[in-house]
């Protein structure tokens, strides 16, 4: 039996899109998502909220010269139908800026689009934001779509195969115990006994851009799933590794395009000196499914299958904005990446499972802080080959980084992608020479831009969350920063090269020691190692790679912890707050520190790493990898 035609109903102040499976009600001309009817359920959204508080696009923005931040739901002022056929409806809600609107109105042109197709169990949404040449300076700190689901229905969250749970309610959080910050609450008497005594915190449900293709909520009493499917992360900020929020208590679910989480308050779209800018966010797909047998696993499996269908269709061929290029308007690039490190091999090493990506032009490694443009990433195969397809026409830099090697690679020339499937750039063989000044004397960790390989402790008694205690995301447990004080109450960590093992003896985060409730003091870690035949006239190199930093300063001293001045200091760096937000990395930092041989002695030496900024629990760093290199040429 064929699916019914898609229909559009225009009412006085609402627009209804209906394909017989899902009915979407939007306020007009503001473009708020007022209602989503699915099968016999009249409204999936929280109908007790006002019409502007159920589902909406929003941004956080400010003028650089003003202290005030604005939360803006991007209400449209003009409605129009883009296309209306039996197979597809696309509608637009626009808002146009002009200077007479004043300083409290965001200087952007906004075009919010919604698409419904015949026979599809859901709808699509994308938005176009535009800042014209000469318009006022602007900061955009956050951009997203938010959905507030029916509180009586949705009780189960699914983020990944092993991140699923019955969720607390807002009332459960209200009656719980407030913890170190407002987002974290210990559930004292929740509605479900299965989560009693656990910690709930929205950051526990974060995912990295490349992995957050699907997340959502399930109503176990109605056997219905509500899912956000993001078939591409090309329009998200910060590249493939940038973590961000997904869903949390409300029940709330989000399509995040830009936020400062795990990056810091400077991670924003900053438009200055009348800079023109335009970006398309989305489309994302809002998918609804149901199951007669009331099993979350079946709904999740079906949603994953739908996600695979959507990703294979990317880039979609049905959005009608001229700003969204279809497949025949995009190009591709391919090549092969090698690593050359003569201290590991005299032959080229194929860059296995390396991340290779196109990002807007910038300095080495700038892709991880890039917010204005689009990024296109892939992973190399076993032999280092890569192909990046469906790239928007523009000028890019080719970036890469390789697990097992420090630093970033950037191709020496601009990459110009021209529109059209005939634009296929073949780069051939590329060679990355990672930072290296001499042979390895010793190393700690794995250069993979995370602290995941180091020792992550069990949470303190009474703060366990079953969601992530049994798998690789154990670092998401609450309060692990204070576990350092439990393990090292009086003396700091000492790591002995050749004896200690980083998986068990190197704490995952270099944090302060808790002295009292609001008193945290700096800590100094030691790396003890033996040297023979020290080359006093040579230069040794300490490669110090950080996976995260939050208002921290690492001071390096050699063989004298009380030296009045450090041999090296990072100065105060970082604002990513990954420690507090249950992350295992934030932004990547790399320091190649040259150490004159006269600083060392034959026999036992000690490098002291002091995190010198005290005062708060969350000030600190996560190390990615540390290596001491001998001089290039030692005396014969």
C-alpha positions in Angstrom: 0.0 0.0 0.0 1.6 3.3 -1.0 2.3 6.0 1.6 -0.1 8.9 1.7 0.9 12.2 0.2 2.5 14.9 2.4 0.1 17.7 3.2 0.6 21.3 4.4 -2.1 23.0 6.5 -1.8 26.8 7.0 -3.7 28.1 10.0 -3.9 31.6 11.4 -0.8 31.3 13.5 0.4 27.7 12.9 1.6 25.6 10.1 1.1 21.8 10.1 3.2 19.4 8.0 1.6 15.9 7.9 2.7 12.7 6.0 0.4 10.3 7.7 3.1 9.0 10.1 4.3 12.1 11.7 2.5 15.5 12.0 4.7 18.5 12.8 3.1 21.7 14.1 5.1 24.9 13.8 4.2 28.4 15.0 4.0 31.0 12.3 5.8 33.1 11.5 8.2 32.4 14.5 9.0 28.8 13.5 8.8 27.3 17.0 8.3 23.5 17.2 4.9 23.4 18.9 3.9 19.8 18.5 5.0 16.5 17.1 2.2 13.9 16.7 3.3 10.3 16.1 0.7 7.6 15.4 -1.9 7.8 18.2 0.2 10.1 20.5 -1.1 13.6 20.1 2.2 15.4 21.2 5.6 13.9 21.8 6.7 17.3 23.2 6.1 18.7 26.7 2.6 20.2 26.0 2.5 21.9 29.4 5.3 24.3 28.4 4.5 27.4 26.4 4.6 27.0 22.7 8.0 28.7 22.5 9.5 26.3 25.1 8.9 22.9 23.6 11.2 22.7 20.6 13.3 25.5 19.1 16.5 26.7 17.5 18.6 28.9 19.8 21.9 30.7 20.1 23.9 32.5 22.8 25.4 35.7 21.5 26.9 39.0 22.6 28.4 42.2 21.3 32.2 42.3 22.1 31.9 45.8 23.6 29.0 44.8 25.9 29.0 42.6 28.9 25.5 41.3 28.4 24.9 37.9 26.9 21.7 37.1 25.0 19.8 33.8 24.8 17.9 34.0 21.5 15.4 31.5 20.1 15.7 32.9 16.6 12.0 33.7 16.2 11.2 34.2 12.5 9.2 37.2 11.3 8.4 35.9 7.8 7.0 32.5 6.7 7.2 31.1 3.2 6.7 27.8 1.4 9.8 26.6 -0.5 8.2 23.6 -2.1 4.9 21.8 -1.7 4.3 18.5 -3.6 2.8 15.2 -2.7 6.4 13.9 -2.0 8.0 16.8 -0.2 7.3 19.9 1.7 9.9 22.4 2.7 9.1 25.6 4.6 11.2 28.5 5.8 10.9 30.9 8.8 13.1 33.9 8.2 14.3 36.9 10.2 16.2 39.8 8.6 18.4 42.2 10.5 18.5 45.9 10.1 20.4 48.5 12.2 17.2 50.2 13.4 16.4 47.1 15.5 19.1 48.2 18.0 21.9 46.6 20.0 19.7 44.0 21.7 18.8 42.2 18.4 21.4 39.8 17.0 22.9 41.1 13.8 22.2 38.1 11.7 19.9 37.0 8.9 18.2 33.8 10.0 16.6 31.2 7.8 15.2 28.1 9.6 14.1 25.3 7.4 11.9 22.2 8.0 11.4 19.4 5.5 8.9 16.5 5.5 9.0 13.7 3.0 6.5 11.1 1.9 6.7 7.8 3.9 9.4 9.0 6.3 9.0 8.6 10.0 10.2 12.0 11.0 11.3 15.3 9.7 14.5 17.3 8.8 15.6 20.7 9.9 18.5 22.9 8.9 19.3 26.6 9.4 21.3 29.3 7.6 22.9 32.1 9.6 24.3 35.1 7.7 26.4 38.1 8.8 26.7 40.6 6.0 29.8 42.7 5.2 30.0 45.8 7.4 27.6 44.6 10.1 28.4 45.0 13.8 30.9 42.9 15.6 29.4 39.7 17.1 30.2 36.8 19.3 28.2 33.5 18.9 28.9 31.2 21.8 26.4 28.5 21.2 24.1 27.2 18.4 21.8 24.3 18.7 18.3 22.8 18.4 16.6 21.8 21.7 13.6 19.5 22.2 11.8 19.2 25.5 10.0 15.9 25.5 6.8 14.8 27.4 7.8 14.2 31.0 5.1 11.6 31.5 6.4 9.5 28.7 10.1 9.5 28.2 12.2 7.8 30.9 15.1 6.0 29.2 18.1 7.5 27.5 20.3 5.9 24.8 23.5 7.5 23.7 25.6 4.5 22.5 25.5 0.8 22.7 26.9 0.9 26.3 25.6 4.3 27.4 21.9 3.7 28.2 20.0 3.9 31.4 16.7 4.6 33.1 16.8 8.4 33.7 16.0 10.4 36.8 13.3 13.0 36.7 13.7 16.7 37.4 12.0 16.1 40.7 14.5 13.4 41.5 17.3 16.0 41.0 15.4 18.6 43.1 15.2 16.2 46.0 18.8 15.0 45.6 22.0 16.2 47.1 23.7 19.1 45.3 27.4 18.4 44.7 30.4 20.4 43.6 28.6 22.3 40.9 24.9 22.7 40.0 24.9 20.2 37.1 25.9 17.3 39.5 23.3 15.8 41.9 23.4 12.7 44.1 20.1 10.9 43.7 18.8 10.3 47.2 15.2 9.0 46.7 14.6 8.8 42.9 11.4 7.4 41.4 13.3 4.3 40.2 15.2 2.3 42.9 17.7 1.2 40.2 19.3 4.6 40.2 19.2 5.4 43.9 22.6 6.6 45.2 23.9 7.4 41.7 25.1 10.8 40.4 23.4 12.5 37.6 25.2 15.1 35.6 24.5 16.2 32.0 28.2 16.0 31.2 28.2 12.3 31.8 26.3 11.9 28.5 28.8 13.8 26.3 30.1 12.4 23.0 32.7 13.5 20.5 31.5 15.0 17.2 32.6 12.0 15.1 30.7 9.5 17.3 27.5 11.6 18.0 25.6 10.5 15.0 22.6 9.2 17.0 21.2 9.8 20.4 17.7 10.1 21.9 15.1 9.1 24.4 12.7 6.1 24.8 9.3 6.0 26.4 9.2 2.5 27.9 5.5 2.8 28.8 4.5 3.8 25.2 7.3 1.9 23.4 8.3 4.9 21.4 11.7 6.3 20.5 12.6 9.9 19.7 16.0 10.3 18.0 18.3 13.0 16.7 20.3 11.7 13.8 23.2 13.8 12.6 24.4 12.2 9.3 27.5 14.4 9.0 29.5 16.5 11.4 30.9 18.8 8.7 28.9 21.7 10.1 29.9 21.2 13.7 32.7 23.3 15.3 36.1 22.0 16.4 36.6 18.9 14.2 36.0 15.2 14.8 37.2 15.0 18.4 35.4 17.9 20.0 33.1 16.5 22.7 29.7 18.0 23.4 26.3 17.4 25.1 23.7 15.1 23.8 20.7 14.5 26.0 20.0 15.1 29.7 17.3 15.2 32.4 14.2 17.1 31.3 13.7 15.0 29.3 15.8 17.1 27.0 17.6 16.2 23.8 19.9 18.5 21.8 21.4 18.9 18.3 24.6 20.9 19.2 26.4 22.7 16.4 28.6 25.0 18.5 29.4 25.3 22.2 32.4 26.1 24.5 32.2 22.7 26.3 35.6 21.0 26.6 37.2 23.9 24.8 36.7 27.1 26.8 34.9 30.4 26.6 37.1 31.6 23.8 35.8 28.9 21.6 33.2 30.9 19.7 32.4 32.4 16.4 34.0 35.9 16.6 33.1 38.2 13.8 35.1 41.4 13.7 35.6 44.5 11.6 32.4 43.9 9.5 33.5 40.4 8.5 31.0 38.7 6.2 30.0 35.1 7.2 27.5 32.5 6.3 27.0 29.0 7.5 24.5 26.2 7.0 23.9 24.1 10.2 22.4 20.7 9.4 20.2 19.2 8.1 19.6 16.9 11.1 16.9 14.2 11.0 14.4 13.8 13.8 13.4 10.2 13.7 10.5 8.5 15.6 10.0 4.7 15.9 7.9 2.3 17.9 8.0 -1.3 19.1 5.2 -3.6 20.0 7.3 -5.6 22.5 8.4 -2.6 24.7 12.1 -3.4 24.4 14.6 -0.4 24.4 17.2 -2.6 22.6 14.9 -3.1 19.6 14.2 0.6 19.3 17.9 1.4 19.6 18.8 -1.2 17.0 16.2 0.2 14.6 17.4 3.8 15.2 21.0 2.7 14.5 19.9 1.2 11.2 18.1 4.4 10.3 21.3 6.3 11.1 23.2 4.2 8.7 20.6 4.9 6.0 20.8 8.6 6.6 24.6 8.7 6.5 24.7 6.8 3.2 22.4 9.4 1.8 24.6 12.3 2.8 24.8 14.9 1.3 21.0 14.9 1.0 19.6 15.7 -2.4 16.3 17.2 -1.2 17.2 20.5 0.7 16.4 23.3 -1.7 18.5 26.2 -0.3 21.1 27.3 -2.7 23.5 27.4 0.2 23.4 23.6 0.7 25.4 22.0 -2.1 24.3 18.6 -3.3 26.7 15.7 -4.2 27.2 16.9 -7.8 28.4 20.2 -6.5 31.1 18.9 -4.2 34.6 17.6 -4.7 36.9 15.0 -3.2 40.6 14.6 -2.3 42.7 11.5 -1.8 46.3 10.5 -1.0 48.5 8.4 1.2 50.1 9.5 4.4 53.4 8.2 5.7 55.4 9.0 8.9 59.1 9.3 8.8 60.9 9.1 12.2 64.5 8.0 11.7 64.7 7.1 15.4 62.0 4.5 14.9 62.6 3.3 11.4 64.8 4.3 8.4 61.9 3.4 6.2 58.6 5.3 5.7 55.9 4.1 8.1 52.3 3.9 6.7 50.2 6.2 8.9 47.7 3.6 10.0 44.3 4.8 11.4 45.5 8.4 11.2 42.9 11.3 11.2 43.1 13.3 8.0 40.9 16.3 7.4 40.2 19.5 5.5 39.6 22.6 7.6 39.6 26.3 6.9 43.1 27.8 6.6 44.9 28.5 9.8 48.1 27.8 11.8 49.3 24.3 12.6 46.7 22.6 14.7 44.1 25.4 14.4 41.4 23.0 13.3 40.7 22.0 16.9 39.7 25.6 17.6 38.0 26.4 14.3 34.3 27.5 14.5 33.3 29.5 11.5 33.7 27.1 8.6 33.2 23.4 7.6 35.5 20.5 8.3 35.8 17.2 6.5 37.6 14.3 8.1 38.3 10.6 7.5 40.7 7.9 8.9 43.4 6.3 6.9 43.4 2.5 6.2 46.0 0.0 7.3 48.4 1.3 4.6 47.8 5.0 5.1 45.5 5.6 2.1 42.7 8.1 2.5 39.8 9.6 0.5 37.7 12.5 1.7 34.5 12.8 -0.3 31.6 15.3 -0.6 33.7 18.3 0.2 32.1 21.8 -0.2 33.8 24.0 -2.7 36.3 26.3 -0.9 39.9 26.7 0.1 41.2 24.5 2.9 44.3 23.3 4.7 44.9 19.6 4.8 45.6 18.5 8.4 46.4 15.2 10.0 47.6 13.6 13.2 48.7 10.0 13.8 48.1 7.8 16.9 51.5 6.9 18.2 53.2 10.2 17.1 53.1 13.6 18.7 52.2 16.8 16.9 50.1 17.9 13.9 50.8 17.6 10.2 49.7 20.3 7.8 50.2 20.1 4.0 52.3 22.9 2.7 49.9 24.2 0.1 46.3 25.4 0.1 43.8 22.8 -1.1 41.2 24.4 -3.5 38.1 22.3 -3.9 36.0 23.4 -6.9 32.3 22.6 -7.4 31.5 19.5 -9.3 32.1 15.8 -9.0 34.9 16.2 -11.5 36.9 18.0 -8.8 39.0 15.0 -7.7 42.4 16.0 -6.3 45.1 13.4 -6.1 47.8 14.3 -3.7 49.9 11.2 -3.9 52.3 10.3 -1.1 52.5 12.7 1.9 55.2 12.5 4.6 54.8 13.6 8.1 57.9 14.1 10.2 56.7 14.4 13.8 58.6 16.6 16.3 61.8 14.8 17.3 65.3 16.0 18.3 67.0 12.7 19.3 66.5 9.1 20.2 64.1 8.1 23.0 65.5 7.7 26.5 62.2 7.0 28.1 58.5 7.7 27.5 55.3 7.7 29.5 51.9 7.0 27.9 50.7 6.8 24.4 50.6 9.8 22.1 46.9 9.7 21.2 45.7 13.1 22.5 43.8 11.6 25.5 44.7 10.5 29.1 42.6 7.3 28.7 45.6 5.0 29.0 46.6 6.3 32.5 45.2 5.2 35.8 41.5 6.1 36.2 40.5 5.3 39.8 37.2 3.9 41.0 34.8 6.6 42.3 34.6 7.3 46.0 32.1 5.1 47.9 28.6 6.5 47.4 29.3 8.2 44.1 29.2 5.4 41.6 27.2 5.7 38.4 26.5 2.4 36.7 26.2 4.1 33.3 30.0 4.1 32.8 31.6 2.0 35.6 32.2 -1.1 33.6 33.7 0.1 30.3 36.2 2.4 28.8 34.3 5.6 29.8 35.1 5.0 33.5 36.5 8.5 33.6 32.9 9.8 33.5 32.4 9.0 37.1 31.8 11.9 39.4 34.5 13.3 41.8 37.6 11.6 40.4 39.6 14.8 40.9 39.4 14.3 44.7 40.5 10.7 44.4 44.0 12.0 43.9 44.0 13.3 47.5 42.7 9.9 48.7 45.5 8.1 47.0 48.3 10.7 47.8 47.2 12.3 51.0 50.6 13.5 52.1 53.1 12.9 49.3 52.8 13.4 45.6 53.1 11.0 42.8 56.5 9.6 42.1 57.0 7.7 38.8 60.2 5.6 38.4 61.3 4.9 34.9 61.8 1.2 34.4 59.8 0.2 37.5 56.5 2.1 37.4 53.8 1.4 34.8 51.8 4.3 33.4 48.5 2.3 33.4 48.6 1.9 37.1 51.1 4.5 38.5 50.3 7.6 36.6 47.1 9.3 37.7 45.0 10.5 34.8 44.8 14.1 35.8 47.4 16.4 37.5 45.2 18.1 40.0 45.5 20.0 43.3 45.4 18.3 46.7 42.3 18.9 48.8 43.3 20.3 52.2 39.8 21.3 53.3 36.4 21.9 51.8 37.4 25.0 49.8 41.2 24.8 50.0 43.2 23.1 47.3 47.0 23.3 47.1 49.4 22.8 44.1 51.0 19.4 43.6 54.4 18.4 42.3 54.9 15.1 40.5 58.3 13.4 40.1 59.8 11.4 37.2 62.9 9.6 38.5 65.3 8.0 35.9 68.9 6.9 35.5 71.3 8.3 33.0 74.8 7.3 32.1 77.4 9.1 29.9 75.6 12.4 30.2 76.5 14.7 27.3 76.9 18.0 29.2 77.4 20.0 26.0 74.4 18.5 24.2 70.7 19.4 24.3 68.2 16.9 25.5 64.5 17.4 24.7 61.5 16.9 26.9 58.4 16.4 24.8 55.5 17.4 26.9 52.1 16.7 25.3 49.0 17.7 27.2 45.5 16.4 26.5 43.8 19.1 28.5 44.4 22.2 30.6 42.2 24.3 32.8 43.7 27.6 34.2 46.9 25.5 34.9 50.6 26.2 34.9 53.1 23.3 34.6 56.5 24.3 35.9 59.5 22.0 35.1 62.4 21.8 37.4 65.4 19.4 37.2 67.0 17.8 40.1 66.0 20.6 42.5 62.4 20.9 43.4 63.1 24.1 45.4 64.8 26.0 42.6 63.4 29.6 42.9 62.7 29.7 39.2 61.5 26.8 37.0 63.6 25.6 34.1 60.5 25.9 32.0 56.9 27.0 32.5 53.9 26.7 30.3 52.6 29.9 31.9 48.9 29.8 32.7 47.1 27.9 30.0 43.7 26.3 29.2 40.1 26.8 29.9 38.5 23.6 28.6 37.3 22.4 32.1 37.5 18.8 31.0 38.3 17.6 34.5 35.1 18.9 36.0 33.0 17.8 33.0 34.1 14.1 33.1 36.2 14.4 30.0 39.4 12.5 29.2 40.7 15.3 27.0 40.0 18.9 25.9 42.3 20.9 23.7 45.8 19.6 22.7 49.0 21.3 23.7 52.6 20.3 22.8 55.8 21.7 24.2 59.2 20.7 23.0 61.5 21.7 25.9 65.3 21.8 25.2 67.3 20.9 28.3 71.0 21.5 28.4 73.0 18.4 29.3 74.7 20.2 32.2 71.3 20.0 34.0 71.7 16.2 34.3 74.2 14.0 36.1 75.3 10.5 35.7 73.2 8.3 37.9 69.7 9.1 39.2 67.9 12.2 38.0 64.5 13.7 38.7 62.2 15.9 36.7 59.7 17.7 38.8 56.4 18.7 37.2 54.6 21.2 39.4 51.0 22.3 38.7 51.6 25.6 40.4 48.1 27.1 40.4 46.1 26.2 43.5 42.8 27.3 44.9 40.2 25.1 43.2 39.6 21.5 42.6 39.3 21.7 38.8 42.5 23.5 38.0 44.9 21.1 36.4 46.1 19.3 33.3 45.8 15.8 31.8 48.9 14.6 30.2 48.8 12.9 26.8 52.4 11.7 26.6 55.9 12.6 27.9 59.2 11.7 26.3 62.8 12.5 27.1 65.1 12.5 24.0 68.9 12.3 24.0 70.9 14.8 22.0 71.1 14.2 18.3 74.8 13.5 18.5 76.5 12.3 21.6 80.3 12.1 21.8 81.8 8.8 20.5 
